[in-house]
Amino acid sequence: MPNTLFLSALFFIFIPFISSTNSTINSSCPLDFTYLQTFPWYTQDCRVGGDPKVCCQTLRSLLGMGLSNYLKKTSNFYLPTPESASSCLTLFQSKLAAFSITLPLVPSCFNSSNELLNQPTSCAGIRTIKDWSEKAGPLTQLDSSCQGDMSRLTQCSSCLDAGMKITSQLVSLAPNSTKCFYFAIFYAAGIVNHFGAEDSRAAACILGIPLASDQDFDKKRSHDSIFKLVFGLFGALFGVLVVIGLICLYRMWHKKRKEKEFHDKFVSSVRSQVSPNVGATWYRVAELERATEGFSPKNFIGQGGYGVVYKGSFANGSVVAIKQITEDLESMRDEEFCNEVEIISKIRHRNLLPLRGCCVASDGLKGTRRYLVYDYMPNGSLSDHLFNHGKKLTWPQRKNIILDVAKGLAYLHYGVKPAIYHRDIKTTNILLDSEMKARVADFGMAKQSVEGQSHLTTRVAGTYGYLAPEYALYGQLTEKSDVYSFGIVILETMSGKKVLDTSNPSSPLIADFAWDSVKSGNMDAIFDESIRDEGPKGIMERFVRVGILCAHVMVALRPTMAQALKMLEGDIDIPKLQNRPLPFIHESFRSSSWRSISTSTPSSKTSTGSSKASTSRMAI
């Protein structure tokens, strides 16, 4: 019943036709008809001997699938120009030729080309998704009724009812509207349904496309009956083999059960190492798989040093970033994983990215897996905005970001006991929320201080260019190791330049470049061109001087994070900048002593943005 009503509604969609030459079809038509070869639609009605009326209904529905995909891709209902409408119809006809379908589309199935244009009179002035939200509301009954599996009769019927209701609502706004139901169809198939318009279940219910599997059911059932008969006749001959097979299956099942017990014991062991009062939520793998649609590539955000990150949406509507740790057990042991969970779970500060939860799983097929779940940061990382040559940050934005990072680090050093040293402060680990507020992320390398010790001696970990010299050379970790990295971040933010220019091996580090510019009286050379004339020079110069001071080679001359924050806010004076040792250049970092240090390199840019596992949307 629902399928028939949807099919009948689509029967009245008018499709334009204006002839175009073959040489311009692909370039002017924005619709992709590749699905005609991959989607299992029933073609017999359009072949010789088929019913032309039924064929036209099917072809209209198939074209509706392309318009639904176009809506999802561009947020536009229907096509923009008469030329594009004409070329799409010509291309559609040429694609049908591969199925030996010779039925002329005009005038057999389609009418005026103007019917397919994106016109404001079609439905209450709606032309885009934004218009739809304004007219129909941000959340309609379609959004809840047309999701998921449309093969169930009740689900499909509920989706149809919702389509009728929203149509009535839109028509009441503009009684002369003629296409509101088609708008609802495209929106339900292209936007609402999680599986998309090309999913056979959604296409059959919402678009009313007849499927080959439905038409061939009787034929398939006949083949199944023959198979069962043959299997029954020859079953006795293979009785011994069946018994042997059952024995083998039992042994395999028994082995898998033992493996499952082993993996369950492993998961329980890891969870038992985490303190029970840790505030993080323990998720099940099934929950994370549903949130990411099976860790679908379309939800992939990026990849960094310790794993890959996917965007996910839970059933309650919350959007998260899920990091799947890919390091093996030798390089990131379970004790370290648990330690990281406990450290992050203790942190509660508006400028630090909180951990929402974690997950540990193990099975014979995929082995041991560990996940960390964070809040989703829609504006990516500071690195994205500084170095990706898009829209530049304004001076107020840069100022607020630097202050936010300073407050977050000051909290790590003084707001929790024992203090936490981040060890990997860099622009890719500073994420920006929807209001462009900065949050320090990626605590995979964080270390807690030890009571009564002035420094920790530890294996060096961090990112090339951001490591404090005493930590990189001798493994001596103090709170001022983070201060050094923070100074580099200040200078990168103010200048728009990276910590080092990898294309020029002889170029100095950004701290040495900034010091040389200040010493020569050419402070403007440090500022990014986009902000040179934007902010008050005195405050901008103060930020640069604090950055140089924080990134000083000598530990004793660096301020603490608390002092650096007060200097940035103008609460205390900045000491006179002391001379620096000879500049560090790239070749210095390639010396034999430097190569012996275990460091990680900045992640390169990946799909969806950058090294967006730690750099975009959440930290790696």
C-alpha positions as CSV (number, residue, x, y, z in Angstrom):
1,M,0.0,0.0,0.0
2,P,2.6,2.7,1.0
3,N,4.8,1.7,-2.0
4,T,1.8,2.1,-4.4
5,L,0.9,5.6,-3.0
6,F,4.5,6.8,-3.3
7,L,4.8,5.4,-6.8
8,S,1.5,7.1,-7.8
9,A,2.7,10.4,-6.4
10,L,5.9,10.3,-8.4
11,F,3.9,9.5,-11.5
12,F,3.0,13.2,-11.7
13,I,6.5,14.6,-11.5
14,F,7.1,16.6,-14.7
15,I,10.6,16.3,-16.2
16,P,11.9,18.9,-18.7
17,F,13.5,18.3,-22.0
18,I,15.6,20.6,-24.0
19,S,18.0,19.1,-26.5
20,S,21.7,19.3,-25.9
21,T,24.7,18.1,-27.9
22,N,26.5,15.0,-26.7
23,S,29.7,17.1,-26.2
24,T,28.2,19.2,-23.4
25,I,25.9,16.6,-21.7
26,N,28.3,15.6,-18.9
27,S,29.6,19.1,-18.3
28,S,26.2,20.8,-17.9
29,C,24.2,18.1,-16.1
30,P,24.8,18.1,-12.3
31,L,23.2,14.7,-11.8
32,D,25.2,11.4,-11.6
33,F,23.3,8.5,-13.2
34,T,25.9,5.9,-12.3
35,Y,23.3,4.2,-10.0
36,L,21.3,3.1,-13.1
37,Q,24.0,0.4,-13.6
38,T,24.3,-0.6,-9.9
39,F,20.8,-0.3,-8.5
40,P,18.7,-3.5,-8.8
41,W,15.7,-1.9,-10.5
42,Y,13.3,-4.1,-12.6
43,T,13.9,-3.4,-16.3
44,Q,11.5,-5.8,-18.0
45,D,8.6,-3.3,-18.1
46,C,10.7,-1.0,-20.3
47,R,11.8,-3.6,-22.7
48,V,10.0,-4.9,-25.8
49,G,6.6,-6.2,-24.8
50,G,6.5,-4.2,-21.5
51,D,3.9,-1.8,-20.3
52,P,4.8,1.8,-21.4
53,K,2.8,3.4,-18.6
54,V,4.5,1.3,-15.9
55,C,7.8,1.9,-17.6
56,C,7.3,5.7,-17.4
57,Q,6.5,5.4,-13.7
58,T,9.7,3.5,-13.1
59,L,11.8,6.0,-15.1
60,R,10.3,9.0,-13.2
61,S,11.1,7.3,-9.9
62,L,14.7,6.6,-11.0
63,L,15.1,10.2,-12.0
64,G,13.7,11.1,-8.5
65,M,16.6,9.1,-7.0
66,G,19.1,11.3,-8.9
67,L,17.3,14.5,-7.7
68,S,17.4,13.1,-4.1
69,N,21.2,12.6,-4.4
70,Y,21.5,16.1,-5.9
71,L,19.6,17.6,-2.9
72,K,21.9,15.8,-0.5
73,K,25.0,17.0,-2.4
74,T,24.0,20.6,-3.0
75,S,21.1,21.4,-0.7
76,N,19.1,22.4,-3.7
77,F,15.7,21.1,-4.8
78,Y,15.5,20.6,-8.6
79,L,18.0,22.0,-11.1
80,P,19.3,25.6,-11.6
81,T,19.0,26.2,-15.4
82,P,17.0,25.1,-18.4
83,E,20.3,24.0,-20.0
84,S,21.2,21.7,-17.1
85,A,17.7,20.2,-17.2
86,S,17.9,19.5,-20.9
87,S,21.3,17.9,-20.7
88,C,20.3,15.7,-17.8
89,L,17.4,14.3,-19.6
90,T,19.5,13.6,-22.7
91,L,22.2,11.9,-20.5
92,F,19.4,9.9,-18.8
93,Q,18.2,8.7,-22.2
94,S,21.7,7.7,-23.3
95,K,22.2,5.7,-20.0
96,L,19.0,3.8,-20.6
97,A,20.3,2.7,-24.0
98,A,22.7,0.3,-22.2
99,F,19.6,-1.6,-21.0
100,S,18.2,-1.9,-24.6
101,I,15.5,0.6,-23.6
102,T,14.4,2.4,-26.8
103,L,11.2,4.0,-25.4
104,P,11.4,7.8,-26.4
105,L,11.3,9.8,-23.2
106,V,9.6,12.7,-25.0
107,P,6.7,12.8,-25.4
108,S,6.1,9.3,-24.0
109,C,7.0,10.1,-20.4
110,F,8.1,13.7,-19.8
111,N,6.7,17.2,-20.5
112,S,8.0,20.8,-20.3
113,S,11.5,21.4,-19.1
114,N,10.5,24.3,-16.9
115,E,8.8,21.8,-14.6
116,L,12.3,20.6,-13.4
117,L,13.7,24.0,-12.7
118,N,14.3,25.3,-9.2
119,Q,11.5,27.8,-9.0
120,P,10.2,29.7,-5.9
121,T,6.6,29.0,-6.8
122,S,6.9,25.2,-6.7
123,C,6.4,24.8,-2.9
124,A,5.9,27.8,-0.6
125,G,9.0,29.5,-1.9
126,I,11.3,26.6,-0.9
127,R,14.4,26.2,-3.0
128,T,17.1,24.9,-0.6
129,I,17.4,22.9,2.6
130,K,17.7,26.2,4.5
131,D,14.3,27.3,3.1
132,W,12.9,23.9,4.1
133,S,14.0,24.4,7.7
134,E,12.5,27.8,7.8
135,K,9.2,26.8,6.4
136,A,8.8,23.2,7.8
137,G,10.9,23.6,10.9
138,P,14.3,22.3,11.9
139,L,12.8,18.9,13.0
140,T,9.7,17.5,11.3
141,Q,7.9,14.2,11.6
142,L,9.8,13.1,8.5
143,D,13.1,13.3,10.4
144,S,11.9,10.7,12.9
145,S,9.7,8.5,10.7
146,C,11.8,8.0,7.6
147,Q,15.1,6.9,9.2
148,G,16.6,3.4,9.2
149,D,15.3,0.3,7.5
150,M,12.3,1.0,5.3
151,S,11.6,-2.6,4.4
152,R,9.3,-2.9,7.5
153,L,5.7,-2.2,6.6
154,T,5.0,-0.2,9.8
155,Q,8.1,2.0,9.3
156,C,7.3,2.6,5.6
157,S,3.7,3.5,6.5
158,S,4.8,5.8,9.2
159,C,7.1,7.6,6.8
160,L,4.3,7.9,4.2
161,D,2.0,9.4,6.9
162,A,4.7,11.9,7.9
163,G,5.1,12.9,4.2
164,M,1.4,13.6,3.9
165,K,1.3,15.7,7.0
166,I,4.3,17.8,6.1
167,T,2.8,18.3,2.6
168,S,-0.4,19.6,4.1
169,Q,1.6,21.9,6.3
170,L,3.5,23.4,3.4
171,V,0.5,23.7,1.1
172,S,-1.3,25.7,3.9
173,L,1.5,28.2,3.7
174,A,1.1,28.7,-0.1
175,P,-2.2,27.2,-1.5
176,N,-1.0,27.5,-5.1
177,S,2.0,25.1,-4.5
178,T,2.0,22.0,-6.7
179,K,5.1,20.1,-5.8
180,C,5.3,20.0,-2.0
181,F,4.8,16.3,-1.9
182,Y,7.8,15.8,-4.2
183,F,9.9,18.0,-2.0
184,A,9.0,15.8,0.9
185,I,9.9,12.7,-1.1
186,F,13.3,14.1,-2.0
187,Y,14.0,15.3,1.5
188,A,13.0,11.9,3.0
189,A,15.1,9.9,0.6
190,G,18.1,12.2,0.2
191,I,18.5,13.8,3.6
192,V,16.6,11.9,6.4
193,N,17.1,8.3,5.6
194,H,20.5,7.1,6.9
195,F,21.0,4.6,4.1
196,G,20.4,7.2,1.3
197,A,18.2,7.2,-1.8
198,E,20.2,4.4,-3.4
199,D,19.4,1.9,-0.7
200,S,17.0,-0.6,-2.1
201,R,14.8,-0.5,0.9
202,A,14.5,3.3,1.0
203,A,14.1,3.5,-2.8
204,A,11.3,0.9,-2.8
205,C,9.3,2.6,0.0
206,I,10.0,6.3,-0.5
207,L,10.6,6.5,-4.3
208,G,8.4,3.6,-5.3
209,I,11.0,2.0,-7.5
210,P,10.2,-1.7,-8.4
211,L,13.0,-4.0,-7.5
212,A,14.2,-6.9,-9.6
213,S,14.2,-9.2,-6.5
214,D,10.5,-8.5,-6.0
215,Q,9.6,-9.5,-9.5
216,D,11.8,-12.6,-9.6
217,F,10.6,-14.0,-6.2
218,D,8.5,-16.8,-7.8
219,K,11.3,-17.8,-10.1
220,K,13.8,-17.8,-7.1
221,R,11.4,-19.8,-5.0
222,S,11.2,-22.4,-7.9
223,H,14.9,-22.7,-8.0
224,D,15.0,-23.1,-4.2
225,S,12.5,-26.0,-4.4
226,I,14.6,-27.8,-7.0
227,F,17.7,-27.3,-4.9
228,K,16.0,-28.8,-1.9
229,L,14.8,-31.8,-3.9
230,V,18.2,-32.5,-5.2
231,F,19.7,-32.1,-1.8
232,G,17.2,-34.5,-0.3
233,L,17.8,-37.2,-3.0
234,F,21.6,-37.1,-2.5
235,G,21.6,-36.3,1.2
236,A,22.0,-40.0,2.2
237,L,25.2,-40.3,0.1
238,F,26.8,-37.5,2.0
239,G,25.6,-38.6,5.4
240,V,29.1,-39.6,6.6
241,L,30.5,-36.4,5.4
242,V,27.8,-34.5,7.2
243,V,28.6,-36.3,10.5
244,I,32.3,-35.5,10.1
245,G,31.4,-31.9,9.3
246,L,29.3,-31.6,12.4
247,I,32.1,-33.0,14.5
248,C,34.5,-30.4,13.0
249,L,32.0,-27.6,13.5
250,Y,31.6,-28.6,17.2
251,R,35.4,-28.6,17.7
252,M,35.6,-25.2,16.0
253,W,32.7,-23.9,18.2
254,H,34.4,-25.2,21.3
255,K,37.7,-23.5,20.2
256,K,35.9,-20.2,19.6
257,R,34.2,-20.5,23.0
258,K,37.6,-20.8,24.6
259,E,38.9,-17.9,22.7
260,K,35.9,-15.8,23.7
261,E,36.5,-16.6,27.3
262,F,40.2,-15.6,26.9
263,H,39.2,-12.3,25.2
264,D,36.5,-11.6,27.8
265,K,39.0,-12.2,30.6
266,F,41.4,-9.7,28.8
267,V,38.7,-7.0,28.6
268,S,37.8,-7.5,32.3
269,S,41.4,-7.3,33.3
270,V,41.9,-4.0,31.5
271,R,38.8,-2.5,33.0
272,S,39.8,-3.6,36.4
273,Q,43.0,-1.6,36.2
274,V,41.0,1.7,35.9
275,S,39.8,3.2,39.2
276,P,36.0,2.6,39.7
277,N,35.4,6.3,40.5
278,V,36.7,7.5,37.1
279,G,33.9,9.6,35.5
280,A,34.4,8.3,31.9
281,T,31.6,6.1,30.4
282,W,32.5,2.6,29.3
283,Y,31.0,2.1,25.9
284,R,30.3,-1.2,24.1
285,V,31.9,-1.7,20.6
286,A,28.4,-2.1,19.2
287,E,27.4,1.4,20.3
288,L,30.5,2.9,18.7
289,E,29.9,0.9,15.5
290,R,26.3,2.2,15.3
291,A,27.4,5.7,16.0
292,T,29.9,5.6,13.1
293,E,27.9,3.4,10.8
294,G,30.4,0.6,11.2
295,F,33.4,3.0,11.1
296,S,32.3,4.0,7.6
297,P,34.9,5.8,5.5
298,K,32.5,8.7,5.0
299,N,32.7,9.3,8.8
300,F,36.5,9.3,8.7
301,I,38.0,12.5,10.1
302,G,41.7,11.9,10.0
303,Q,44.8,9.9,11.2
304,G,47.6,10.7,13.5
305,G,50.4,9.1,15.4
306,Y,48.4,6.8,17.6
307,G,45.3,6.0,15.6
308,V,42.4,7.0,13.4
309,V,39.4,9.2,14.3
310,Y,35.8,8.9,13.1
311,K,32.9,11.2,13.6
312,G,29.9,9.5,15.3
313,S,26.4,10.3,16.4
314,F,24.7,8.6,19.3
315,A,21.0,7.8,19.5
316,N,20.4,10.8,21.8
317,G,21.7,13.2,19.1
318,S,25.1,14.0,20.6
319,V,28.0,14.2,18.1
320,V,31.3,12.8,19.2
321,A,34.8,12.0,17.8
322,I,35.9,8.4,18.3
323,K,39.6,7.6,18.3
324,Q,40.5,4.1,17.5
325,I,44.0,3.4,18.8
326,T,46.0,1.5,16.2
327,E,49.3,1.2,18.0
328,D,50.3,-2.4,19.0
329,L,50.5,-3.5,22.6
330,E,54.3,-3.1,22.7
331,S,54.2,0.6,21.9
332,M,51.1,1.5,24.0
333,R,50.6,-1.1,26.7
334,D,47.2,-1.5,28.4
335,E,48.6,0.0,31.6
336,E,49.4,3.2,29.6
337,F,46.0,3.2,28.1
338,C,44.4,3.0,31.5
339,N,46.7,5.7,32.8
340,E,45.7,8.0,30.0
341,V,42.0,7.3,30.7
342,E,42.5,8.2,34.4
343,I,44.5,11.3,33.7
344,I,42.0,12.7,31.2
345,S,39.0,11.8,33.4
346,K,40.3,14.0,36.2
347,I,40.4,17.0,34.0
348,R,37.4,19.4,34.1
349,H,38.2,22.8,32.5
350,R,36.5,24.8,29.8
351,N,39.8,25.0,27.8
352,L,40.7,21.3,27.9
353,L,39.0,18.7,25.7
354,P,37.2,16.3,28.1
355,L,37.1,12.5,27.7
356,R,33.5,11.3,27.4
357,G,34.2,7.7,27.5
358,C,36.3,4.7,26.4
359,C,36.0,1.2,25.2
360,V,38.2,-2.0,25.2
361,A,37.3,-5.0,23.1
362,S,38.9,-8.2,22.0
363,D,38.0,-11.0,19.7
364,G,39.6,-13.6,17.5
365,L,38.8,-11.8,14.3
366,K,39.9,-8.2,15.0
367,G,42.1,-8.8,18.0
368,T,42.5,-6.2,20.7
369,R,40.9,-2.8,20.2
370,R,40.8,0.3,22.3
371,Y,38.8,3.5,21.8
372,L,38.6,6.9,23.3
373,V,35.5,9.0,22.9
374,Y,35.7,12.8,22.9
375,D,33.4,15.8,22.2
376,Y,33.3,16.7,18.5
377,M,35.0,20.0,17.7
378,P,33.3,21.4,14.6
379,N,35.9,24.1,13.8
380,G,38.9,21.8,13.5
381,S,42.3,22.7,14.8
382,L,44.3,25.9,15.2
383,S,46.7,24.5,12.6
384,D,43.9,24.3,10.0
385,H,43.1,28.0,10.4
386,L,46.7,29.2,10.4
387,F,48.3,27.2,7.6
388,N,45.6,25.9,5.3
389,H,45.2,29.3,3.4
390,G,41.5,29.5,4.0
391,K,39.8,32.3,5.9
392,K,42.3,33.9,8.2
393,L,41.8,34.3,11.9
394,T,41.3,37.9,13.1
395,W,43.4,39.5,15.8
396,P,40.7,39.2,18.5
397,Q,40.4,35.5,17.7
398,R,44.1,34.9,17.9
399,K,44.3,36.8,21.1
400,N,41.5,34.8,22.7
401,I,42.9,31.5,21.5
402,I,46.3,32.2,23.0
403,L,44.7,33.1,26.3
404,D,42.5,30.1,26.3
405,V,45.5,27.8,25.8
406,A,47.4,29.6,28.5
407,K,44.5,29.1,31.0
408,G,44.2,25.4,30.1
409,L,47.9,24.8,30.6
410,A,47.9,26.7,33.8
411,Y,45.1,24.5,35.1
412,L,47.1,21.4,34.2
413,H,50.1,22.7,36.1
414,Y,48.4,24.2,39.1
415,G,44.7,23.2,39.2
416,V,45.2,19.5,39.7
417,K,47.4,17.6,42.1
418,P,49.8,16.1,41.2
419,A,50.4,18.5,38.3
420,I,50.1,17.2,34.7
421,Y,52.7,17.9,32.0
422,H,51.1,17.7,28.6
423,R,54.3,17.0,26.6
424,D,52.8,17.6,23.1
425,I,51.5,21.2,22.9
426,K,51.3,22.2,19.2
427,T,48.8,23.9,16.9
428,T,47.3,20.6,15.7
429,N,46.4,19.7,19.3
430,I,44.5,22.9,19.9
431,L,40.9,22.4,18.8
432,L,38.3,25.0,18.3
433,D,34.6,24.6,19.3
434,S,31.6,26.1,17.6
435,E,32.3,29.5,19.3
436,M,36.0,29.4,18.3
437,K,37.0,28.8,21.9
438,A,40.3,26.9,22.2
439,R,40.6,23.5,23.9
440,V,43.9,21.7,24.5
441,A,43.6,18.1,23.3
442,D,45.6,14.9,23.0
443,F,46.8,13.7,26.4
444,G,48.2,10.5,25.1
445,M,51.7,11.6,26.1
446,A,50.8,13.4,29.4
447,K,52.7,12.7,32.5
448,Q,51.9,13.4,36.1
449,S,54.6,15.0,38.3
450,V,56.1,13.3,41.3
451,E,55.8,14.9,44.7
452,G,59.2,16.3,45.9
453,Q,61.0,16.0,42.5
454,S,62.0,19.1,40.6
455,H,61.9,17.2,37.3
456,L,61.1,13.8,35.8
457,T,63.6,11.9,33.7
458,T,61.6,10.1,31.1
459,R,61.7,8.7,27.6
460,V,61.4,11.7,25.2
461,A,58.1,12.0,23.4
462,G,56.6,14.9,21.5
463,T,56.7,16.6,18.2
464,Y,59.7,17.8,16.2
465,G,60.2,21.6,16.6
466,Y,58.1,22.0,19.7
467,L,60.3,20.1,22.2
468,A,62.2,22.1,24.8
469,P,66.0,21.7,24.3
470,E,66.7,20.3,27.8
471,Y,63.9,17.8,27.4
472,A,64.9,16.7,23.9
473,L,68.6,16.4,24.7
474,Y,68.5,15.0,28.3
475,G,64.9,13.8,28.9
476,Q,64.4,16.3,31.8
477,L,60.7,17.1,32.0
478,T,59.4,20.0,34.0
479,E,56.4,22.4,33.7
480,K,58.6,24.7,31.6
481,S,58.8,22.0,28.9
482,D,55.2,22.8,28.2
483,V,56.0,26.5,28.5
484,Y,58.5,26.2,25.7
485,S,56.0,24.5,23.4
486,F,53.4,27.2,24.3
487,G,55.8,29.9,23.3
488,I,56.2,28.3,19.9
489,V,52.4,28.1,19.6
490,I,52.2,31.9,20.4
491,L,54.7,32.8,17.7
492,E,53.0,30.5,15.1
493,T,49.7,32.1,15.9
494,M,50.9,35.7,15.7
495,S,53.0,35.2,12.6
496,G,51.0,32.6,10.6
497,K,54.3,30.8,10.0
498,K,55.1,27.2,11.0
499,V,57.7,26.4,13.6
500,L,60.1,25.5,10.9
501,D,60.1,25.7,7.1
502,T,60.8,22.2,5.9
503,S,61.3,23.4,2.3
504,N,64.4,25.4,3.4
505,P,66.8,23.4,5.5
506,S,68.8,26.5,6.5
507,S,65.9,28.5,7.8
508,P,65.9,29.2,11.6
509,L,63.3,28.1,14.0
510,I,60.4,30.5,14.4
511,A,61.7,31.5,17.9
512,D,65.1,32.6,16.5
513,F,63.4,34.4,13.6
514,A,61.2,36.3,16.0
515,W,64.2,37.2,18.2
516,D,66.2,38.4,15.3
517,S,63.2,40.6,14.1
518,V,62.8,42.1,17.6
519,K,66.5,42.7,18.0
520,S,66.6,44.5,14.6
521,G,63.6,46.6,15.5
522,N,61.5,45.1,12.8
523,M,58.6,43.8,15.0
524,D,56.1,44.1,12.1
525,A,57.9,41.4,10.2
526,I,56.7,38.9,12.8
527,F,53.0,39.7,12.5
528,D,50.8,37.9,10.0
529,E,50.0,40.3,7.1
530,S,46.2,39.9,7.8
531,I,46.5,41.4,11.3
532,R,49.3,43.9,11.0
533,D,46.9,46.9,10.8
534,E,44.1,45.2,12.8
535,G,45.0,45.3,16.5
536,P,46.7,47.6,18.9
537,K,50.4,47.4,18.3
538,G,51.3,47.5,22.0
539,I,49.3,44.5,22.9
540,M,50.3,42.5,19.8
541,E,54.0,43.2,20.6
542,R,53.4,42.1,24.2
543,F,52.2,38.7,23.0
544,V,55.2,38.3,20.7
545,R,57.6,39.1,23.5
546,V,55.9,36.6,25.8
547,G,56.2,34.0,23.1
548,I,59.9,34.7,22.7
549,L,60.4,34.6,26.4
550,C,58.5,31.3,26.8
551,A,60.5,29.7,24.0
552,H,63.8,30.8,25.4
553,V,66.5,28.1,25.1
554,M,67.5,28.6,28.8
555,V,65.1,27.1,31.2
556,A,65.8,29.6,34.0
557,L,64.7,32.5,31.8
558,R,61.4,31.0,30.9
559,P,58.4,32.1,33.0
560,T,55.9,29.6,34.6
561,M,52.6,29.2,33.0
562,A,51.0,31.3,35.7
563,Q,53.5,34.1,35.0
564,A,53.1,33.8,31.3
565,L,49.3,34.2,31.6
566,K,49.6,37.3,33.8
567,M,52.1,38.8,31.3
568,L,49.7,38.2,28.4
569,E,46.8,39.8,30.4
570,G,49.0,42.7,31.3
571,D,48.9,42.1,35.0
572,I,52.7,42.0,35.4
573,D,55.6,43.5,33.3
574,I,57.6,41.4,30.9
575,P,61.3,41.1,31.8
576,K,63.9,42.4,29.4
577,L,64.5,39.8,26.7
578,Q,67.9,38.2,27.2
579,N,70.2,37.3,24.4
580,R,69.6,33.9,22.9
581,P,72.3,31.3,22.0
582,L,73.1,30.8,18.3
583,P,70.0,30.0,16.4
584,F,68.9,26.4,16.0
585,I,68.5,25.5,12.3
586,H,67.3,22.3,10.7
587,E,70.8,20.9,10.3
588,S,71.3,21.2,14.0
589,F,68.3,19.0,14.6
590,R,69.7,16.4,12.2
591,S,72.9,15.9,14.3
592,S,73.7,12.5,15.6
593,S,72.7,13.5,19.1
594,W,69.3,14.7,18.0
595,R,68.6,11.6,15.9
596,S,69.0,9.5,18.9
597,I,65.9,11.1,20.5
598,S,62.6,9.4,20.1
599,T,60.2,12.0,18.8
600,S,57.1,11.9,16.6
601,T,56.7,14.1,13.5
602,P,53.7,16.3,12.8
603,S,50.9,14.4,11.1
604,S,50.6,15.1,7.4
605,K,47.3,16.3,6.0
606,T,44.7,13.6,5.3
607,S,41.2,13.4,3.8
608,T,38.6,15.5,5.4
609,G,41.0,18.2,6.4
610,S,44.3,17.6,7.9
611,S,45.9,15.2,10.3
612,K,42.5,15.6,11.8
613,A,42.6,12.8,14.1
614,S,44.5,15.1,16.4
615,T,44.2,18.1,14.3
616,S,40.6,18.2,13.4
617,R,37.5,17.5,15.3
618,M,39.4,15.8,18.1
619,A,42.9,14.9,19.3
620,I,44.9,11.8,18.3
